[in-house]
Amino acid sequence: VLPQWMRRHETDLLKSSHSSYSGGFDLDEKAREFVELPTLLTTKKSSLLTLKTREVCADCNNGWMSRLEEAARPLIRRLAEAAPTGRPVVLTLEEARLLAVWCQKTATTYELTSNRPRVITGAMGRQLTSGVPLRGSLVWLARHPRDYDLSIALAHINVSATRLPQPGEPDSQIALFSIVYHQACFLIF
């Protein structure tokens, strides 16, 4: 899910385990109010840097995805190096577009590791393959005040077409994904 070049820069993180948290809110049985779901903690012995999805074909992984990772690497490294000092980083429109596609590709591949229903569609994957940011998707970049080394998170948000949420299947679903790489924080909606 995360690029191989990060492994070369983050050798200490390769030795550490990672924890996953699962939780959220759902409607009560009468659909009158939201109730908090229990938080589940799962600790895995492997590092986030070794997390893989088996649903990406070899041609994509070794082709456009690999080229995208290499093109995004200097930008991501520049952001991660500038974040601790608070030094501003100016991105060109092309660099911002490249980072947006990288973030969306990473969110897509991470969603493929989830057992939740997919928000990402085949059409979205084809659009990313052509290097075009996903229409309707937003990507934010910010400086995080603490250095968390590396973390990723995924949330699926159910959306109702009615003013008051109704029980049953959602009318649509939104994926919210974050990547924190040292103090550089990417949020993909």
N, C-alpha and C positions, 0 to 999 in steps of 0.2 A: 504494500500500500504506500509506504513512504520510500523515497528514492534511495538507491544503493549508495550514492555519494554521501548521504548523511551518516552512514555507518563509518566511513573513513574519518569523519570529523567528530564523531560522538562515540569513541571506543568505550568510554566508561558506561554509557547508557546501554551498550550491547550486553553488559554483564548484569544489568538490573532487571528485576521483575516489573510487571506493571499491573495496576489494579483497574478494574472496570466497575462502574457504578451504574445501576439501572433504577429508575424511579420515575415519578411523574404524578399526574392527576388524571382522574376519570370522573364521570358523572356517577352520582349515587343511583340506587335502583329506581328511583322515581324521576330521575333526570332533573332534579331541582337545584342541586348544588354540586360543586366539585369536591371530591375527597382525595386526599393524598394517598398514593400507592406506596407500599413499603419499599424502602431502598434496599436493593440487593447489591452486595459487594462480591466481586469475583477477582481473585488474584491469580495471575498466571506467571509461571516461572520465566517465560521468555520475554524479551524486550519488545517494545512497540516497533522497533526497527526491523524485527523479523516477521511482523504480521503480514500474511499473504492472503490474497484471494485467488481462488482457482478458476474464477469465471472470466478472466481476461485471456484472450487467445495469444499465442506466441507472436503472431505477426504484429498485433497491436502493441504488446509489451515491449518487443524488441524494435519496433518501428516508430510510429508517431509518438508514443508515450515516452520512449527513451529519448528521442530528440527534444521533446518538451521538457523533460527533466534536466537535460544538459543545458538547454537555453535558459531555464529558470534558475539554475543553481547560482550563478553570480549575483543575481538580484536578491535571492533569498539570503545568501551569505552577507551581502551588503546591508540588508535590513537588520539581520541578526547582530552584526557587528556594530551598527550605529545605535541600536535600541538602548543598550545599557547607558550610553552617554547622553541620550536625548537629542543627539545630533540629527538635524532634519535630513531626510533623503528625498531628493526630487526625482520623480519617475516621469519618463516621457509617456505619451499616450500609448505607444507601442509596448513599452515595458509594463505599463498597467494592464493592458490587454493580455499580454503573455502571462502575467501573474494571475489574472482572473481565470484564464483557461487552466493553468496549473492547479489552482485551488479547486475549481470545479471538477477536474479530472481526479484529484485526490479524494474529494468528497464522494465522488461516484464509486471509486474503487473501495473506499472504506465502507460505503453503504452495502456493497456486495458481501462484506463479512458479517453483516447483521442478519438476524433471523426474522426481522420485521418485513412487512410488505414493502416492495420497492416503490420509491417515489421517482427515481431516475428511470427513464424509458429508453428504448433502443434508438428512437429519433434523437434524443439528447446526446447519446453516445456518438452517433454519426456526426452531429454538429460539432462536438468537441474534436472528433477525428480531423475535421477540416480546419481546426484552429480558430473557430469562431466561438466567442463566449455565449453561454446559454441565454436565450431570450427570456426575460422575466426574472433572471437570477441576479442577486446582488452580492457583491463581495466587498467587505470592508477590511481595512488594514489599520492597525493601531499599535501603539507601544504599550505593552503590559508592564505594570509597575514592579513585578517580581520576576525573577528568573526561574521558570518552572522546567528548565531543560527542554522537555518535549512532552506535549500532551495532545490528545485528539479527543473529540467528543462529537456525538451524533444524537440529534433529537428528531423524532417524527411528531409533527403537530397535526392533529386532526382538525379539519375545518368543516363547519356546518354551513349550509346555505340559508338557514333560518336565523333570525335574530337571537332566539333562545336555542341553545344546543339541544338536540334530540337524541334519545338513545338509539343504538344501532350503528351501522357502518357509517363512517364519515362521508361527506360529499366529495371531499378532496383531502389531500394530505400534503404537507410541506416538510421538506427536510432542512434542518438547521445543523450546520457542521462548523466546528472550530478546530483550528490548529494553533498551538502555541509552540513556537520554536525559540527558545530562550525568552527574550522579551518582545519578540515580534508576534503579534496575534492576528490571525486571519479568521474572519467570520464569513461563512458562505450561507446564503439563504436562497 
